Amino acid sequence: MKIGIVVFPGSNCDHDSYWAVREVLGKKSSFIWHRDRELSSYDGLILPGGFSYGDYLRSGAIARFSPVMEEVRSFADSGKPVIGICNGFQILTESGLLPGALAPNDSLKFVCRSVQLRVESERRPWMSHYRRGEVLSMPIAHGEGRYVAEEDVIRQLEDEDRIAFRYCDSNGETSPESNPNGSLGNIAGILNERGNVLGMMPHPERVVEMLLGGVDGRGLFLSLMEAIA
């Protein structure tokens, strides 16, 4: 089992993901530079957070043209798992691998704090170690995290069990107050139709050991490892 971590100019959460996979979970992991095109040796991919290409134009708008993204699309089309975290989520929407877009936070300010998430799905390969309705705590750190999409897209995500997480309060209730960026429907993470591509704004790789303050993100990686195995 080997997980690849795609690195773009400006990525800054690549080593966090590497630590989570290799040091905490003990699985093989290596970095993939954005110019690389050979992904055949990998069982799963992580597009990490950061500010790819300085977030010029829009977050993820330039990274979508990196040579590696053509191969990421083929990788995902083959059914292999791909996760985009924060800036990685933005890149996946800009690339058309996930619907909708990530717009500037409704506060127009960068938000960096821990939030509560309600688990909305139990679909493999990402969610099997969580229970639907479970409340998790994960950090966010973004200025463009407001998920937006057409009404019919939101309805389709709902109907097809493709909403992975919603922002909520400690009791699992959604409200404007528990929504840190104004995302439609309090959406914090979504899946593609097949379920093998996940995009999410919160950072699960930053809560995989108690030294970091919590382990609520570990279930996502354990779900992935289990599915690959």
C-alpha positions as CSV (number, residue, x, y, z in Angstrom):
1,M,0.0,0.0,0.0
2,K,1.4,3.4,-1.0
3,I,-0.2,6.8,-0.8
4,G,1.0,9.7,-3.0
5,I,0.9,13.3,-1.8
6,V,0.7,15.8,-4.7
7,V,2.8,18.9,-4.1
8,F,2.1,22.1,-6.0
9,P,4.2,25.3,-5.7
10,G,2.7,26.9,-2.6
11,S,1.4,23.7,-0.9
12,N,2.1,23.8,2.8
13,C,0.2,20.9,4.3
14,D,2.0,18.2,2.4
15,H,4.2,17.2,5.3
16,D,1.2,17.1,7.7
17,S,-0.4,14.5,5.3
18,Y,2.9,12.7,5.0
19,W,3.2,12.5,8.8
20,A,-0.3,11.2,9.2
21,V,0.1,8.4,6.7
22,R,3.7,7.3,7.2
23,E,4.5,8.1,10.9
24,V,1.1,7.8,12.6
25,L,-0.4,5.0,10.5
26,G,2.8,3.3,9.4
27,K,2.0,3.2,5.6
28,K,4.2,4.0,2.7
29,S,3.9,7.5,1.4
30,S,5.9,9.8,-0.9
31,F,5.6,13.2,-2.5
32,I,4.6,13.7,-6.1
33,W,5.8,17.0,-7.7
34,H,3.1,18.7,-9.8
35,R,5.1,18.1,-13.0
36,D,5.2,14.3,-12.5
37,R,2.9,12.1,-14.6
38,E,3.6,8.6,-13.3
39,L,1.0,7.6,-10.7
40,S,0.8,3.8,-11.4
41,S,2.6,2.8,-8.2
42,Y,0.1,4.5,-5.9
43,D,-3.1,3.1,-4.3
44,G,-4.5,6.5,-3.2
45,L,-3.7,10.2,-3.6
46,I,-3.9,13.3,-1.3
47,L,-4.1,16.8,-2.7
48,P,-3.1,18.8,0.5
49,G,-3.9,22.2,1.7
50,G,-1.9,25.4,1.2
51,F,-1.9,28.2,-1.4
52,S,-1.1,26.6,-4.7
53,Y,0.5,29.2,-7.0
54,G,-0.2,31.8,-4.4
55,D,-3.9,31.4,-4.9
56,Y,-3.7,34.0,-7.8
57,L,-6.9,34.4,-9.8
58,R,-8.9,32.0,-7.6
59,S,-7.8,29.3,-5.2
60,G,-6.9,26.2,-7.2
61,A,-7.6,27.9,-10.6
62,I,-4.0,27.7,-11.8
63,A,-3.2,24.3,-10.2
64,R,-5.9,22.7,-12.3
65,F,-3.5,23.2,-15.3
66,S,-0.5,21.4,-13.7
67,P,0.6,18.4,-15.7
68,V,-0.1,16.0,-12.8
69,M,-3.8,16.9,-12.8
70,E,-4.5,15.0,-16.1
71,E,-3.1,11.9,-14.4
72,V,-5.1,12.6,-11.2
73,R,-8.2,12.6,-13.3
74,S,-7.3,9.3,-14.9
75,F,-6.5,7.9,-11.5
76,A,-9.9,9.0,-10.2
77,D,-11.7,7.7,-13.3
78,S,-10.2,4.3,-12.6
79,G,-11.9,4.2,-9.3
80,K,-8.9,4.7,-7.1
81,P,-9.3,7.0,-4.0
82,V,-8.4,10.7,-4.2
83,I,-8.9,13.2,-1.4
84,G,-8.5,17.0,-1.6
85,I,-8.1,18.8,1.7
86,C,-8.7,22.6,1.9
87,N,-6.8,23.9,-1.1
88,G,-6.9,20.4,-2.5
89,F,-10.8,20.6,-2.4
90,Q,-10.6,23.9,-4.3
91,I,-8.4,22.3,-6.9
92,L,-10.8,19.4,-7.3
93,T,-13.7,21.7,-7.9
94,E,-11.7,23.9,-10.3
95,S,-10.7,20.7,-12.2
96,G,-14.3,19.5,-12.5
97,L,-13.6,16.3,-10.4
98,L,-16.2,17.6,-7.9
99,P,-19.2,19.9,-8.6
100,G,-19.6,23.4,-7.3
101,A,-17.0,25.9,-6.2
102,L,-15.3,27.4,-3.1
103,A,-16.0,31.1,-2.8
104,P,-14.6,33.7,-0.3
105,N,-15.9,33.3,3.2
106,D,-19.0,35.4,3.9
107,S,-17.0,37.3,6.5
108,L,-14.4,38.1,3.8
109,K,-11.8,37.2,6.5
110,F,-9.4,34.3,6.8
111,V,-10.8,31.8,9.4
112,C,-8.4,29.6,11.5
113,R,-10.0,27.6,14.3
114,S,-11.5,24.3,15.3
115,V,-15.0,23.6,14.2
116,Q,-17.5,20.8,14.8
117,L,-18.6,18.5,11.9
118,R,-21.5,16.1,11.6
119,V,-20.8,12.9,9.7
120,E,-23.5,12.7,6.9
121,S,-22.4,9.6,5.1
122,E,-20.9,6.2,5.8
123,R,-19.8,5.5,2.2
124,R,-16.6,3.7,1.5
125,P,-13.7,4.2,1.0
126,W,-13.6,7.3,3.3
127,M,-16.3,7.0,5.9
128,S,-16.6,3.4,7.2
129,H,-14.9,4.3,10.5
130,Y,-17.4,6.9,11.3
131,R,-21.1,6.7,12.3
132,R,-23.7,8.8,10.5
133,G,-24.6,11.7,12.9
134,E,-21.3,11.5,14.8
135,V,-19.9,14.9,15.7
136,L,-16.2,15.5,15.1
137,S,-13.8,18.3,15.9
138,M,-11.3,19.4,13.2
139,P,-9.4,22.6,12.5
140,I,-10.1,24.8,9.5
141,A,-7.7,27.5,8.0
142,H,-9.1,29.2,4.9
143,G,-10.2,32.4,3.3
144,E,-12.2,30.8,0.4
145,G,-14.1,27.9,2.0
146,R,-17.7,28.8,1.3
147,Y,-19.2,25.9,-0.7
148,V,-21.6,27.1,-3.5
149,A,-23.5,25.3,-6.2
150,E,-26.7,25.4,-8.2
151,E,-29.8,24.3,-6.4
152,D,-30.1,21.2,-8.5
153,V,-26.5,20.2,-7.7
154,I,-27.2,20.6,-3.9
155,R,-30.4,18.5,-4.3
156,Q,-28.4,15.8,-6.2
157,L,-25.7,15.7,-3.6
158,E,-28.5,15.2,-0.9
159,D,-30.4,12.6,-2.9
160,E,-27.2,10.5,-3.7
161,D,-25.7,10.5,-0.2
162,R,-22.8,12.6,-1.4
163,I,-22.5,15.1,1.4
164,A,-19.7,13.8,3.6
165,F,-19.7,16.4,6.4
166,R,-21.7,19.4,7.6
167,Y,-20.6,22.2,9.9
168,C,-22.6,21.9,13.2
169,D,-22.5,22.8,16.9
170,S,-21.4,20.4,19.7
171,N,-24.9,18.8,19.7
172,G,-24.8,18.1,16.0
173,E,-27.3,20.8,15.1
174,T,-26.7,22.9,12.0
175,S,-27.3,26.7,12.1
176,P,-25.9,29.9,10.7
177,E,-23.9,30.3,13.9
178,S,-22.2,26.9,13.5
179,N,-21.3,27.7,9.8
180,P,-17.8,29.3,9.8
181,N,-17.8,30.5,6.2
182,G,-21.4,30.6,4.9
183,S,-21.3,27.3,2.9
184,L,-24.7,26.4,1.4
185,G,-26.4,23.8,3.6
186,N,-23.5,24.0,6.1
187,I,-21.6,21.7,3.7
188,A,-18.0,21.0,4.7
189,G,-17.2,18.1,2.4
190,I,-18.6,16.2,-0.6
191,L,-18.1,13.1,-2.7
192,N,-18.2,12.4,-6.4
193,E,-20.9,10.1,-7.8
194,R,-18.7,7.0,-7.5
195,G,-17.7,8.0,-3.9
196,N,-14.0,7.5,-4.5
197,V,-13.2,11.3,-4.6
198,L,-13.6,13.3,-1.5
199,G,-13.2,17.1,-1.0
200,M,-13.3,18.7,2.4
201,M,-12.3,22.1,3.8
202,P,-11.4,20.9,7.4
203,H,-8.0,19.3,8.0
204,P,-8.3,15.7,9.2
205,E,-4.5,15.2,8.9
206,R,-4.1,17.7,11.8
207,V,-6.1,15.6,14.3
208,V,-4.6,12.1,14.0
209,E,-2.8,11.9,17.3
210,M,-3.4,13.3,20.8
211,L,-0.1,15.2,20.6
212,L,-1.9,17.4,18.0
213,G,-5.0,17.8,20.3
214,G,-7.3,15.1,19.0
215,V,-7.8,12.0,16.8
216,D,-11.1,12.7,15.1
217,G,-9.3,12.8,11.7
218,R,-7.8,9.3,12.1
219,G,-11.0,7.5,11.2
220,L,-10.9,8.9,7.6
221,F,-7.4,7.6,7.0
222,L,-8.2,4.3,8.7
223,S,-11.2,4.0,6.4
224,L,-9.0,4.6,3.4
225,M,-6.4,2.0,4.5
226,E,-9.0,-0.6,5.2
227,A,-10.6,-0.1,1.8
228,I,-7.3,-0.3,-0.1
229,A,-6.3,-3.4,1.9
